[in-house]
Amino acid sequence: MPPYRNDLWARTMRIVFITQDDPFYLGESFESLLSNLPAGVTPAAGCILNFTPYNKNESLLKKIGRTCKVFGVVFLAQYLLRYAKSIVCARYRVRRVFARHGIPVIEVSGNINSPDFIRQLKEARPDLIVSVAANVIFRKELIAAAPLGCLNVHTALLPKYRGLMPTFWVLKNNEKLTGVSVFFVDEKIDNGPILVQKKVEIRNQTWDELIRETKRVGMQAVAEAIVKIQAGHWAPMANDSAEGTYYSMPTRQDVLEFLARGKRFF
């Protein structure tokens, strides 16, 4: 964990966000966060990665085919409809939200851990990096680009449910509770010490509804974490790998079991 620097208290804390232009949830989440940032915090830049649920080297047609194969035709139809609406009504696309708040955007077209990107990142002079749905493993040179390190928000109660699509897996596994964890990033997946953790009760929600709730609570947790770092007082919680569980992208069989248990996507 990076040491607290007392000299940062005397001036504005500069934050760089690393995220993707997710057309479904993140825009509204960032609007909420940016409208409620603690005093003394300046968003210095927003780094936007290419949005993709799968390997970004695949063609769009192949990604659509894979989505249909795993999640089914009904899911794909809903997904594409929402994607089309996000293009027509783009108010809550992440880059639009950043523009409304006067945040300069750094486009990320290549490797986020490359020397070229790290150079651009350092030019923004971040005190703290905040990663939201970046879906990329950060290497130590990237993490060290900000003196206070890098935070990430994960929509699960770490160390359980590390990895991809935790809201799908907690519903499939009939969990009664989930939550969000804001933690200091290291070079492993969802592994660093936890700064803020909040529980969320799972009711009779759809997958979509649970995502929206955990995203909302997650941004509240990010704001709370920033306040703790500003004050220089925190007691990190353990994020023990020995107690952790890891989940990857669901298979078609996982989706069929999800539906058979009465769970719904939308």
N, C-alpha and C positions, 0 to 999 in steps of 0.2 A: 504494500500500500504506500502511495506517495506521502511524504511528510507534509504537514500543513505549513504554509509560509505566512508568517505574520504580516509581511509587507504587503500582501495582497488585500488585507483588510482596509488599508488606507486609500485604495483606489478601486475603480470599477473592475469587477471580475469579467473577463472576456470568455465567452463560451462559443465553441464551434460544434454544430450539430452534424452528425453523419447519419444519413438516412436514405430512403428511396422514395420515389414519387408514386407510392401506393395510391391507386385511385379509389380505394374503398374506405379506409379508416383513418389513416395517419394525418390527413389534412385537418380534419376536425380536432384530432388530438393535439396537433401542434398549435392550432388556433387557441385552444384552451390554455395550453402551457404558456405560450408567448404573451397572452393577455394577462397572465397571473404570475409572471416571473418576479422573484424577490427584488426589492430595491437594491441598487448597486450592481446589477447584472446587465451586461450588454451582449446580445447575440452578435458575434463578430462575423460569422459566416455560416452558411448551410451547404454541406457537401451532399450532392444527390447522386446515388448510384442508379444504375439501370434497374427498373422494376421487373422482376421475373420470379415466378414460383418454382422454376426448375433451372436447369443449366442454361445460362444466358447464351451459350454457343449454339443452342438448338434453334431451328426456325420457328416462326410463330405457328405455322401449321402443325408442326410436330408437338409443340407445347399444348395446343388445343386438343390434338388427338390423345396425348397422354392424360390430360385432365379428364376427358370423356371416359377413357378406359378405366381410370382409377375411381372417379367420383360419380360417373353416370351422366346420362343425357340431361336429366332434370337439373342437376347441379350445374352443368355446363351452360344450359340455357339461362339460368338465373345469373350466373357469373358474367356471361357475355352481355346480358341486358344491363347489369349494373355498370359494367365497364363502358358501355355505350353512353349511358346517362352521365358518367363522370367526364366524358369528352365533351358532351353538349353543355353540361352545367359544371364548369370547371372551377367554381369558386373555391372548393376545398381540395384541389390538387395541392400537393405540398409546395411546389414552386410558386404557386399563386399566393399561398399563405405567407411564404417568406417575402415575396415582393410587397405585400400589403404592410408588412412590418419593417420594411426597409432593410432586409437582410440580404447581403450579396451572396450569390450562389456560385459555388465551385462545382463544375460538372466533372464527374468521375467516369471517364470513358475506358480506362485501362485498369491496371492492378492498383488497388488502393494502398498496398504496401510498397509501391515503387518509390524510388528516390524522387522522381518528378512530382508525384502527388504529395509526398511528405514535405517537399520544398514549398509547394503551394500552401499547404496547411500551416507551416511555420510562418509564412508571410502574413497570415491572419492573426498572429501573435495570441494564440489561445492560452488561457490559464487552465481551462478545463475542457475536455472533449466529452460530449454526450452522444452516445450511439443509440439510435432507435430503429429497430428492425433492419439493421444493416446486413445481416445474414452473411457476413464475411469474417474470417478469423483475423484479428488484428495482431501483427507482429510487434516486437518490443520497440522498434524504432518509431512506429506509429504511435504507440501508447505513450512513449517518452516525449512526444512532440509538445505536450502540455505539461507544465511543472506539477499540476495537481492530478495528472493522470487522466483516465478515461472511465466514465460511467456507462453502464448499459442497463436497460430495463427489460426484464423478461417476465412474461405473463404466466408465471407459475411460482409455487412456493419452493424455491431452491433449498436443498440440492435435488429435490424430486423434480421430475419432468424437465430435465435438460433437453436441449435439442429443438426439433421442429414441431410446429403446430400443437403446442401444449393444450390449448383449449379443446381441440378435437380429442386428445387422448384422455383428458380428465373426464369428459362426458362419456366417452366409450367405456371407461373403467368405473363408471358410476360413483365417482368421488362426490362427497358432500361439500367439500371445501376446495377452493383453489386460491389464487391470489397473484400478487406481483412482487418482484424482487428487484431492487436497484442495487447494483454491485459494482465494485472496481474490476475492470477488465484485466485479465492476464492473457497469456497465449493459448490457454485451453478453452474449451467450449463451456460457457456459463459457469465458470469456475471460481472467480475471485471473491474476496470477502464482501459480505452483504452489508450495505449501509442502511437501507430501509426495506422493510417487508410489511405488506398489508394483506390481510385475508379477505377473500370474497366468497360469500355463501353461494353455492350452486343451487338454483331453484329449477323450475321447469322451463329453463331457457333453451332457445335454439343456439346452435353454434354461433350464428351471426350475433345474436343478442349478448352472448357471453363475451365474445370478442370485444364488442363495443363497451361493455361494462369494465372489463379488465384494462382496456386502453385508457378509459377515463380515469380509473383509479391509478393506473401506471403513471400518468402525467402528474397527478397529485403527488405521487411518491417521488418523482424526479424533482419537483419543486422543493419538497421537504428535504431531499438529499442535498440540494444546492445550498439551502439555508444552513444545514449542519456543517457543510464544508466552509461556508463563509465564516461561521462562528468558530471553527476550528475545534469543535467538540463532538466526538462521535465514539461509539463503542461498537466496532464491527462485529457482526454475527458470523459464526463459522459457516462455511459452505463446503462441507466435507465430502470429497469424492467417494469415500467408502460407504456413505449413506445415500448416494445419489442414484438416480435412474435416468436413462437416456432413451429418447424416442426419435425416430427418423420420419421421413415422409410415409404416410399410410399406404398400404397396398389395397387392392380391390377387396380382398378378403376382410381387411380391417374395416373398410367402409360398409360392407354388407353386415358385419357384426354390429357396427354402430347403429345402422338402421333397424336391425332386428331387435335391438334393445329399446326401441321406441324413441331414439334420438333423432333430431331434425337439424338440417343445416340452416334452413330459412323458415 
